[in-house]
């Protein structure tokens, strides 16, 4: 079955459908057109390419996932892809946003007009996409060099991308990349750059003639750093993508924007919250799952970009993701404070003693290390740690991590147990970070799937979960995205089924939750 549905409802077949001559405004498809088309297996739209067009207003498509069934359909079962996925011109982008210098963070990006949640701020094409296929022989040689002695960055992708910029881009595009932020603009060529250049000169003259096209080591090092601090991992292959305006977006652990990929690796930036003209556009450099970890953990991870986050969440005096069960009343919660202490209990108002505070913080360090080293496939061990941890912690991010492991472990063999861990995941997420994320949306959708299976008579309940998932994904990636299509189709099928919600359950569940076990925001 095709794997990329969209959410438009299926048009009903009309009696006396006009032919092409009677309806001059009708779509005139041709071979090679990109479309969304109805797959008759479940009545949902999926992405495809037109293969052949027939005189009787029908056509054949090639499904993107190579599915071979239900390829022929009527014209009214085909529609154009969303305009939200096509890259804007630079001039159009510059009308929407402005780059400004700030005292605290350097150059940042600001919106010029108000945007509603889910509205596209702009869509930008890449300056360059650096994939191994661009120079496979060079990629393979660099991999062998890395295997013999690992590069200091732990990967060859940044150096390979820098070389592709030097080899393939015009001077204007190279200038765009060299203009990007790097912590050390005057950095000399490092050991890795020197090793790679020597390898090229000695073994790859057929790929790169260093005499005809000499490479300045210092300039290449600057390109490497520009790729390292400003690029995104490619969403399908082992490579990198770099954009111009998007690279001006600063990080926030409570970002104003979210993003997904569009046509030809375009970057689709959407407003996550309501924006006013002049508001800063921020994204998260971290994965969604990392936004649910403590302030200290987030700030440690952000050291990869050589800065200390001072966003609104990181500046809070109390970290609501580090909760401890009150040792006095055993009901309330003690939250960790920025000064390495614990707040008074929010139920009995008792303040922990210095000794209790130190004991709990020390236990936290031990449990964090233990959880980070858990093997999620060793379910009994995870259960043992979890059982011990819930006696000490409450609303703590390490419990969320273990709830995730246990949800995944039990969803196929003990759905009732799995649902309780999923419920706890949702509860913690909405307590600690209440904005829409892909993780939260998929948790809602997966809970809806489970409720529909376990309690088919509670139609109101699983419909509510599908609806919440759909509304969040509509903000995060738009109503026509494949991820949004999954809860939408389940919502539609559940709403039109019988009273117990079972009539179309199989078709809905065959689609699966769009996110599955994925934890990244970026589709």
N, C-alpha and C positions, 0 to 999 in steps of 0.2 A: 504494500500500500504506500502511496506517496507520503512523504514525511513533512511537507511544508504547506499546511492548510492556511487559508485566509478566512475572513469572517463574514463576507457578504452572503446574504440569504440567496437561496436558489430561486431564479425566476420561474414562475409557473408557465407551463407550455400554453400558448394561446391558440385558440381555434383560428384557422385561416391565416396562419403566419404569412406575412407578405414576403414576396421574393425580393431579390436585391434591387430589381428595377423599380418595384413599387415603393421601396424605402431607401431613397438616395442618402439618408443620414445614417443608415446602418453601418456597423463596423465592417471594414473590408480587410480581413486578415490576409497575411501572406507568409509563406514559409520563412522561418527564422525569427518571427516576432516572439518577444517574451510576453507571456500571458499568465493569468490565473485561470484555471479551468476546473470544472466539476469532475471529480472522480466518482463514478456511479456506484462504487463499492459502499460509500457511506453518505453521498450527497454533499460532501464538503469540497471547498476550493483548494487547489494546490498549484504550486508554481511549475511551469512547463515551458516548452518551446514548440511553436507551430511547426509540424513536419510537412503536412500536405493540406491543401484546401480543395474542396470538392464543389461542383456546380450547384448542388442542392442545399447550399448554406450549412454544410457540415464541414468539419475539419478533423485532422488527426494531429495529436500532440505527442511529443516525447517528454515523459515525466522526468523531472530533475533527478529523482532517485533511481531511475532506470526501470521502474515498474512497467510491466508489459500489458497489463489489463486495462480495459475501459479507456482506450485511447481515442476513440471517435465520438464526437459530440456535436450538438447544434451550436450555431453562432451565439445564441442567447445564453449558452452555458459557459461562455468565455468572457473575460474582462481584462482590461489593461492593468498592469501593476500600479501600485500606489506612487503618486508623484513625490511622496515623502522620502523615497529612497534614492532619488536622483540628485547628483551633486549640483550645488548652486555655482553661479559664476562668482569670481572674487569680488566683483563690484557689488553684487547683491548681498554677499556676506558682509562687506564693509558698510553697507547701509544699515544692517541689523546690529552690528557689534563694533566696539571701539577698543583698541589697545591703549592702556594708560599706564604711566609709571606710578608706582606706589612707593611710599617711604619704607614700608615693612617688607614687601615681597618682590620688589622690582616690577617688571612689566606684567600686567594682568589684563584680563578680558572683561568687558562690561557691555551690557545690553543697552541698546538705544531706544527700545520701546517695550511696553508691557507685554508679558507673555503669560498665558494661562498654563496650569499644570498639564503636562502631556503635549503642549504645543511645540512644534519644531522651531528651534531657535535658528539653526542653519544646518546645511548639509555640505560637507567639504570633501573634495577628492584628495587623495594622497599626493604629497610631493613625490614620494617614491614608495614602492612595495619591494622589499628585498627578500626574495625567495631563492632557495638553492638552485632551482631550475635555470635561473639567469646565468649561472656560470657553474654548472655541476662539477666540472673537473676541479675548479678552484675550491669549491665547497668541500669536496672529498679530500683534497690535499690538506686543507685546514683542519678537517676532522682528524686526519692521521697525525698531524702536528700536535693537536690538542691531546690525543690519546697517548702520544709518546711522552709529553710533558704538559700537563694542564695549563691553560692560560690563566692569568691571575683573576680575570673576571668570571671564570668558571664556565664560559660558553664562547663559541666562535661567532655567534650571531651579530654582535655589535661590530666586530672587525670586518666581517663579511659585508654587512650593510654599508659600512664606510667605504670599502673598496668598490662596491657597486655604484655608490654615488660618484666616486672619482672616475669610474670607467664609463658610466652610462649617461650621467646628467649633463645638461648644459651649464654654463657658468652662472647663469641667473638662478637656477634651481639649487646649485651647490651653495651659492651665496645665501639662499633662504635657510639652508641647513646650518651653515656656519654662523648665522645670526642667532641661533637658538641658545638658550641658557646652558652654561656649563659652569661648574664650581671653580675651575681653574683655567681661565681662558688662555693663559700663556704657558700651559703645560708642555714640556718637551716630550718627544717621542719616548714612549715607555718600552719596557723589555719585550712585551708582546708584539708591539708594532714592529720593532726591530727584527724579531724572529720571523715574522710573517713576510716582511719585505725581503729578507735574505732568502727565504724559501722560494718566493716568486722569482727572484733573480736567478737562482740556481736551477730550479726545476720546472718552471712554468713560463718559459719565454714564449711558447706558442699561445698561451692565454694572454699574457701581458708582456710586451717588449719594453723593458725598463729603460732601454736606451732611447727609444722613440717617444715613450710616454713616462718620463721619470716621475716618481712620487716623492713629494716632500714629507718626511717623517712627522714633522711637527704639525703640518696641516692635516695629515691623516689622523693623528692623535686627536686633534680637535673634532674631526668628523666622528671618530669613535665615541667621544664623550657626548657629542650632540645626539647621536643615536641612543646612547645609553640612558640619558636623562630625559629624552623627549619622545621616544617612540612607544608604540604599542605592539604587543605580540600579535602576530597574524592569527585570525580566528579559525583558519582551516589548516594551514600548513606550518612547517617549522621555519618561521621567518619573522620579519618585522615590518611595520608600517609607520611612516612618519608624515604628520600633517603640519600645515603652517599655522593657521589661526588656533586650532585646537591645542597646540603645544603651549599657547599662552594661558590656558586655563590653570589656575592654581588649584592645589588640593584643599579639600575640607573633609573632615569626618562626618559632616552634615552637609553634603554638597547640594547646591541649588539646581544642578542639572544631572541628567542621566544620559546614557548613550547606547546606541546599537549600530550595527553595520548595515549599509545600504548597498546599492548597485556598485559593482566594480570596486569594492573595498571602501566606498564612501563612508564617512563618519557622520552619523545622524545624531545631532545634539538636541535634546529635548529639555524643557523646563520640568524639573521634579516638583517644584513649588511655584506658587504665583510670584511672578517677578514684576517689579516696577522699572520704569526707564531709569537707567543709571545703576542698577544692581549689578554686583559682581557675579560672573559666571564661574562656578567652581565644579569640579568633578572629584571623584575619589580615585586616588592612585592605588588604593587597596582593593582587594576582592571583597564582595559583600560579606563573606563569612568573617573577615578580619574586622569589619566595622562593628561586629558583635562582641569583640574582645575588649579587654580593659584599656583604659587610656595609656597605661605604661606599655602594654604590648603593642598598641597601634603606633605609638611614638617610636618604639624601638624598630619596628618594621619600616617606618618612614625614613630611618637613617640611611637607607639605600639611596635616597634622593638628596642626602646631605642637608636636611633641615629638621627643625623641631616644630611640630605642628602646634599652632596656637589658636585653632579654630574654636568655635563656641562650645563644642563638646569637650575638647581637651582642656578648656579653661575652667570647667566646672570645678567647684571646690569639693564636691562629693561625687564619687564614681558609683553610679547606681548599677553597674555590672559586677560589683564585688560585694555581694551580700553575705553576711554571716548570721547564723541562727543565734538569737540572744541566749546567753548562758544562764540568765536569771529566770525569765518567764518561759523560754523555749517556744514562744509563739512569734514574737516580733523579730525584726531584722536590724542588724548593725551594719551600716554601710561604711566602706573605707573612705577616708578623706585624703585630700591632696598632701597634707602634712604627715602622712604615714601613720595616721591614727584611725580610730573608729568613732563614728557618730553614736550618740545615745540611741537606745532602742526606741523604735517608733510606736511600740505598744505600751510597754511598762515605763518608758522614759528613763530606765536605769542606764547609767554610763558604765562601760566596762572598766575594770581596773587596769592599771598599767601591765600587770602580769598577764591578765586575760588577753589584753590587746596583743602583747608580744607572742603569746602562745598561738593565737589565731592567725596572726600574720605569718608566723613560722610554718604552721600547718598549711597555709595557702601556698607558700613556696614549694613545699614538698608535693602537694597535690598537683600543682601546675606541671611540675616536672614529670610526675607519674602519668598524668593524662596525656601530655605531649608524646610520651613514649608507648602509649597503649597500642596494641595491635587490634584493630577493630574486628578482625575475623576471630579473635579469641573472645567470644561472647561471654563465657563464664567469668573471665578476668575483668572484663568491662563491667559486668553486673556486680562483682565483688567491690570494685573501686567505687562504683556509683552508690551502692548501698551504704558504704562507709561515709561517702562524701555528703549525702543528704542529711546526715546527722550533724554536720558542721556548717554547711553552706546552704544558702537560700537565695534564689535569684542571683546566681553567680555564673559567669560565662563558662566555667569549666563544666558545670552541670549541663549547660546547653550543648557543649561539644559531645558529651556522653549521651545525651538524649538523641542527638543526631545519629550516633553510632547504633544505638539500640533501636531506633525507628527503622533504620536500614536493615538491621539484623532480623527483626521480627515481622516486617511487613508482609513477607511471603508465607510465614509459618504460624504466626500468632497475631492476627490482625488486631484483636482487642488490646493486647499489650502494646503493639506498635502505635495504635491511635493515642494512647495515653502519653507516650513520649512525644508524639507529634503535637499534641495539645500543649504540652509543656514548652516545646520549642516556640510555638506561636506566642504563648504567654510571655516568655522571656523577651522575644524579639520586640513585641509591642510595648513592653515595659521599658526596655533599654534603648531601643531605637525604633521610633514609631513611624518613620517615613516608609513609603513603598520601596521594596527591594525585590529583586527576582527571587531571592530565597523565601521571603514571606509570601509572595504570590504563589510560588510553587508549593509551599507548605499548605496553604489554603486549598489549592486545587487537589493535592494528594489526600488531604483530609476529606474533601468532598468525595473523591473516589472511594475511600475506605468506608465512609458513612453510607454511601449508596449500596455498597456490597453488604455491609454488616447490618444496617438498619434501613432497608429499602422503603419501609413505611414512613420514615422521617424525611419525606420529600422536601419539606420546608428547610430542613437543616442542610442537606447537601446542595440544594439550589443556592442557599445563602453563601456557602463556601465557594461555589463556582462563580457566583456573582462578584464576590470580593476579589477573587483571583483575577477575573476579567478586568475589573475596574483598575486594579493596580497595574496590570500589564499594559493596559491601554495608555496609562501615563508613561510607563517606562519605555515602551517601544512602539506605541501606536496601535490603532485598531486593525490594521491590515497585516500585522506581523504574524509569522507562523506561531510564535509563542502565545499570542493573544487568542489565536484561533482555537486552540485546544480547549480552554475553559468555556469559550463562547459556544462551541459546538455542543459541549456537554450540558451547558445551561439551556440551550435551545431544545435539545433532545429530552432533557429531564422535564422541562416546562410543558412540552407537548405530549408527554407520555401519559400513561394511566395514573390513577390516584396513588398507586404505590411506587411510582417512579421506575418501574422495571421494564417497560415496553422497549425502550431503546438503549438499555444499559450496555449491551454487548457492543453496539456500534460506538458508544461513547468511550468505553474502556479500551477498545482496540486502538483508539488514537493515543492513549496514554497521556500522562502529564507531560506538557511540553518541556519542562525542565528536567524531569527524571531526577537523577542524583547530582545534577550540575550545581555548582555553587558560584559560578562567575556571573555578573550582571550583563556580560557583553555578548550579545548574540550575533 
